[in-house]
Every structure is written in C-alpha cells, then in structure tokens.
Amino acid sequence: MPSEIDLSSSDLGGEAVPSKPLRAVVAIPVRNEAERIGECLRALDVQEGLGASEIGVVLFLNNCTDGTAHVVAALPRPRRLIVRVIERVFAGANAGWARREAMEAAAAWLEEEGAGDGVILTTDADSRVPPDWVAGNIGAIARGVDAVAGRIALDENDAARLPAALHARGRLEGAYEALLVELEAFIDPLPHDPWPRHWTTSGATLAVQLAAYRQAGGMPPLAVGEDRAFVSSLLTSDARVRHEPDIVVITSGRLDGRAPGGAADTMKLRCEVPESPCDPRLEPLSRALFRFFWRRRLRRLHTSGRLARIRLWAPWLGIRVSDARAIARLQTLGAILAAVEAASPWLDYHPLRPRELPGHTRLANAVVLLMRGARRLGRWTRATGGRPAAAGLDGTPLETTGDA
C-alpha cells in the first residue's frame, strides 16, 4: 500500500489575522515548480476588488524534488493573501489527487471560518491569473451561478517555441469549436450560460461555490482530465456552470509537463503525430447538431413532465425500454442528459481528424449564417408585432412548448 507522509502545514510569512472575513480560497497543486511558483503567487497578491486577507491560498506541494518548498519559504510575505503551505509525499500521487487534496483543504478552511457562502478557486502553479480573476469569478457567481469556468491562453514566450504546425492546428480547431459553441447556444440556450460562452474546462481557471463543490462530490482524483470530470459532475448535479469568456488565465505552453497525459503530453503527441484525433467534442457537424437538438428536446420533455413517456425519445436514440425507464427516474436533469448520452449509440463521440476540419468548418459557418439570419428575422418579427419565428442567442426558445 502506498504511504502518505504529512511533512508540514504552515502559514507562509507567519501568523496573519484577517482584517475582513475570508471570502475565497485558491487551491493550487504544485509539483516541481520552483521556476514558476513565484510568478503565480505574485499574480494572486495583486488581485483587485477585494480587501486584504479576504483571499486565502492553499499551496499543496506534492512529491517536489526541485527545491520548490525552499523557493516558497524564501518568497516575500504576501501583502493581501493568507497562504497555507501543505507539503506531502505520496507514492500514488497524480494530478487529480493533488488538485483534490488542495481543494479539500480549501473547502475545510472556508468551513473553519464559517464562510458557508465562500468560493473555492483553483489554478495551476505554472499559470498567471489576471488582476481581476478572483473578483470576476466571485462576481459571476453572485449573478446567479454555482461555478465558473474561464478560458486559457498560452504564455507568449512558451508559445513562440512551439512548432508552427501546432499553432496552425490550434487555429483550425479553435475556428470549428467557436462555430459549434455558437450553434449550441442557438439551439440549446441556457439562461445561466448565455452567448457568448466557450467550452474550456481547465484546472487553470475554475471557481465553485462551497455548497456546489460538496454537492458534486468534490474533485475526482483522476490521473488525467480531473477538471473536465469535475465540471461534468457539477452538471450532473444540476449545478449552474457559467463558461465566462472574459476570464482568461495565462498558462504554460511547455512540452515537458508535470502531469503524465496532461496538456503538455497532448501537445507533444500532436507534434509527433500531426493527424492524431481532435478533442472528442470536435465531431462531425451532423452529429453535433443532432446532439444539440436532442439535448433541447430532452430539457423540454423534462420541464413539461413528459419524460416518462419514453416513446417520445428513447426509440429515436436507440435506447432500450428498460434503460429508458431507469433514466427517466433519475433525480436531476443533468444526470438524465449524461445517462442518455452514455446509453445512446447515436450520441457516441467520433472526433474529427485535422484534415477533416476545413470541410466541416465551412459547413458549420454556413449553418451559423443561416441561424443568425433567423435571429434577425425573429427580432424584426417581434418588433413589428408578429409571432416570433425563431430564437436568438439571448436564450429565447426556438419552438413553443407544445412543439417539444
């Protein structure tokens, strides 16, 4: 059995007495980041829009062998942060385990302080958050969501060292993804996650209310993809997740990552195998549109209380009657949507290859133009007193309830 040793747990810079109640704690898993941890902490120490000591930081140093702990200890005392350093050695450590431990420590800290409405944020030790990062996430949650996913951008110096072919592929994928996100927002609009939005779910920039974190069961200790799995758990529990395009964090673009199978390994694979599959969500346009329309239909059936009438949906998705009945009895809409996608052979993800992206991008762009035209027509119809013919990206339904 692997052993775990708790080597130290302390406040960086000595004892600190908060001048204001703790509102948020940032959880940062750290492994061999002696070169970058200083920049990460300095970016957090200049956060705007919050008072001194309203932000806590958990540095979870795991299995470090490069002197990261000594670097952290030698850093100047933060001006606006309370920093707790936890250092552990664990033979079975992985990226998801480390992030979970960091976030569990953050959650326990908020609970100790009686901050039941507090916010847990997480970023990476090789990332730099913008000055309004904490306030922006707290503000988004205050507007009525349970969690916030931001976007990431590569560090310019790291990006300059990456092959041109990798950048070209990134532009292709980004263009197609943007079109799919817009189509999804048009077809299956969500009031709490309106257009513009994005699809990024990165541990470099996530925020979640303490209660929603507990409800979802916490961060899963997965070796790869713990951030995406966590957001999936939030959605399954019907948490309202906002994919906020205005929150952008700068992160490393190195190819020698700390987490096997993580972003660095993905970039390395794409350099070595240019035609390696795209992200699973970058699927053929016809499958994506089918998925978006069925998600909308299932939401409407659930809202109207007709999901138990499985003949309205199960046969069209290739789902067996027994499975459909079990799915209809699930307690949350998020769990229902996840179970339907898992059970339906027509909703498997079949990612595209890079060479297929240009053709699907052209098709998707044509569909987006048509839907934008429908939106403008709908606005004109409403302005002239007629019946709306289509929905807009503002969340207006495309069909009346009786059409579901």
N, C-alpha and C positions, 0 to 999 in steps of 0.2 A: 504494500500500500504506500502511495506517495505520502511523504511527511510535509507538514507546513510549519514554518517557524516564524513567529511574530517577533522581528528583531527590534522594532522601535515604533513608537507612535507619539508624536510631539507636535507642538505648535511652533512653526517657523518664526524666529525672531522673538521668542519668549512669550510670556502671558499677555493677552490682549483683552481688554474689557470693551465689549461692543457699545458704541455710543448710540446706536439705533438697533431695533430688532432685526435679527437675521431674516432676510427675505429670500435668498437664493444661495445654493451651494453648487460649485462647479466641480465635477468629478473628472479627474484626468488619470488614466492609466499610463504608466511610464516604464519603459524598459530600454535601457542603454540610450538615453537621450541627453548626454552631457553637453553636446554641442548646441542643442536647440531649446532646452528647457528654460533657459534664461529669457529668451525672446518670448516664449509662450507666457510666462508669468508677468513680464513687463507689460504685455498687451492687456492682460487682465487687470493690472494695477492702475490703468488709466481709464477705466470704464466711466462713462458719463451718465448723468441722470440718476445716480444713486448716491446716498451718503456713505461716509466712512463706516466700515465694519458691517455694512448690510450684505456684503458678499463674502461667503466662505469658499475656500478651495481645498479639496482633498487631492493630494498628490499620492497616488498609490504606486510606489516603486516596487516592481516585482522582478526578481532574478537579475538585477542590474550588476554588470561586471566591469563597467567602464568608468566608475567613479562618479556616476550621476548623483549619488547621495552627498558626496563631498561638495559638488558644484552647488547643489541646492542649499546646503548648510552655509556656504560662503556668500550666497546672494544677499544684497542689502535687504533690510526688513521692509516688507511692503507697506505702503502708505495707507492704502484703503482696504486691504484684504486681511482676513484671518486665514492663515494657511495651516492645515494639518498634514503632516507627513507620515505616511504609513509605509513601512518597508518590510517586504516579505520575500521569502524564498520558498518556492513550491515546485516540485518536480513535474507536476501535471499542469503547469500554467499554460494558458493560451490567451488570445486576445479577448475573447468573450468573457472568460473567467475574470481577467484583470479588470475589464470595464464593469462587470457586475459587482465585484468587490468594492471598486471605487464608488459606484452609485449606491450600493447598500450602505456604505459608510456615510455618504452624503445624506441619504434618507434618514439614517439613525440620528445624525447631527441635527437635522431640522426637527425631528421628533423630540429630541432632548431639549431643544429651545422652545418647544411648544408652538412651532411655526407650522401648524397643520395646513395652511394655505400656501406654504412655501413651494419653491420651484427648484427642481434638480436640473442642472445643465451638464452636458458632457462635451468635451472636445479632446483633441489629441495633443500629445506633448510636442509634436513636430508641426503644430498649427499656430497661426496667429489670428486672434479674433479682432474685429473692428471695435472702435471705442464705444459704440452703441449696442454691442452684441447682447449684453445681459439685459439692458433696459428694453431693447427691441423685442427680445423673447418674452420678457415679463409683460410688456405692453400688448403683444399679440394674445397672450393667454388671458389678460384682463378683458379683452374684447370678446371673450366667449368660447375659447377653445381649450382643450386639455393638454395638447402637446404641439410643438412647433419643430418642423424640420427646415433647416436652411440649405443654402447651396454652398458649393466649394469651388475655389479657383486655385490653380497651381501657382506655387511660388515662381516668380519670373526667372530667377537665376536657375532653379532646377529645370524649369520648362525649356530654357534655352539649350540645355544639354541633351534634351530628348531628341530622337530621330525625327526628321521632317515627316516621314511616313506615318509615324504615330500621331502627330498633330493633324495630318490630313484625315486619318481615320476618325479621330475625335470630332473633327468638324462635320464629317458625314453623319456620324451617329447623332451628334447634337442637333443637326438640322432635322433629321427624321423624328427624333424624340420630341422636339418642340412642337412639331405638327401633330403628333399623336396626343400630346398633352392638351393641345387646344381642341382637338376633336373630342377627347374625353370630357373636357369641361363643357363643351357644347351639348353633347349627347346625354351625359350623366352629370348634370350640375349639382354641386354640393354647396349649400348656403354658407357653411363654416369654412369652406376651402374654395373661394371663388377664383375665377380667372382674373389676372394671370396667376398661375401656380406652376409647379415643377414636379419632377418625380424623384429628386435626390433624397436618399435616406442614408446619411453618412454620420458615423460617430464623431466626426469632426465638428458637427453642429446640430445638436439635439437638445430640446428642452421639454420638460414634462412636469405637470403638477404632481405633488407628492401623492395625493389620493389616487390619481390615474396610474401612477407608477406601481403602487401597491395592487390596484385592481387588476392590472395586466400581468402580475406575477414577477415583475422586475425584469432586468436584462438577462436574456438567456446566455448561459456560459458556453457559447459555441466557438469552435476554433476559427471559423470563417463566417462572415455575414451576420454577426450578432446584432448589428444596428438595424439591418433590414428585417430580421426576425422579430426584433423588439417592436418596431413600428407595426408589423403585421399583428402582433399580439394586442397592441393598442386598438387597432381597427377591429379585431375580432371581439374585443370587449365593448365595442361601440364608443370608444373614445373619439373625440373630435380632433383630428390632426390637421393642422394648417401647414401647407407647403409654401412657406413665405419666400418669395423671390428676392426681396430686398435685404435679406440676411445672407451675407456672403463671407465665408471664412477662407483665409489663405492657408493652404496646406502643402506639405512636401510633395515634390514630384520625383523623388529618388527611386531608383530601381533596386536598392538594397534595403527593402523594408524589414521591419521588426516582427511582423506577423506573417507566418507562412500562409500562402493562399490569399493574402490581402491585396490591397490596391497595387502595391509595388510588383507583386508577382503577376498580377493581371497585365500590367503594362509590359513587363518583361516578356510574357508569353506572346503578347501582340507584336512585339518587336521580332521575336524569333519565328512566330507562325502568323504572318500577316492575315491569312484567311481564317483565323480562329473565330468561332461564333461570337456574335454580338451579345449584349445583355439580353436575357430571355424576354424582357418586355418589348424589345425591338423585333416584333414579329411581323409577318405579312399583314398588309393593310386590311385585307378582308377579314382576317381572324381578329384583329384589333377592333374593328368596327362591330363585328359580331359580339365580342366581349362587352363592349361599352353599352350596346343596346340591351343586352340581356341583363347587365347589372341594373340598368334603369328600370327595366320591366320587373325584375325581382323586388326592387325597392318599392315599386308601386303596388305590387301584389301584397307585400308585407304590410304596407301602410293601410291598405284597404281591408286587411284581414282575410284575404283570399288565397294566401299561400298554401293553405291546407288543400285547396283544390288543385292537386298536383298535375292533373291532366292539362292545366293551363301552361305548364312549363316543363315538367320532367321529360315527357316524350320527345320534345323538341331539342333537349340537351343530351339525350341518350342515357338518362339516369334511370336505374331500376326503380320500380314502385316501392319496394321495401326501403331502399336507400332514401328515396324522396320523402317518404313519410317520416323517417328519422330526422332528416334535415329540417322539415317543416316544424318539428317540435323543439328545435334549438331556441335558446332564450334570447339571443341577440341577433340583430340583422347582420352584423359583421361576421358572426360565426356562420350564419346561413350562407352568405356570399362566399366565404372561404371554403365551406363544405361543398357547395355546388361546383365551384371551380375544380376542386380536387376530385369530385365524382364524375364529372362530365368529360367524355373523350373528346368533345368538340371544343373544350376550353383548355386543353394542354397548350403549353407554350412551345412554339417552334421558332427559335431565334434565327434571324437572317444572317447571312454571311456578308462581309463588307461589299463584295462585288454586286450584291443584290440591292443594296441601299439606294443607289441613284434612281432606279426604276420605281421603287415604292415611294421614294420621296416625291417624285413628280406626280404620282397618282394622289398621294396624300395632300399635296399642295393644291391640286385641282379640287378635291373634296372640300378642303378648308375654304377656298374661294367661293364655292357654291354655298356653304353654310354661312359665310359672312354675308353673302348676298341675301340669304334667307333672313338673317338677323336684321339687316337694314330694311327689308320689306316688312318684317314684323313690326319694327318701330314706326315705319310710315303708316302701316295699317292702324296701329293703336292711336297714332297722332291724328288720324282722320276719322276716328270713331268706329272703324270696322273691327271685326273679330280677328285677333292675332292668328297668324298662320304658322308661326314658328317660334322657337325660343331664342333667346340671346345668351351671350356668355355671362350675363348678370345673374343667371340662375333661374330665369323664367322657364317653366316646363315647355317641352316641345309638343306635348299632347295633353288633352284633357284627361281627368281621372278616369272617366268612363272608357277611354281607349286602351287602358292597360290590359 
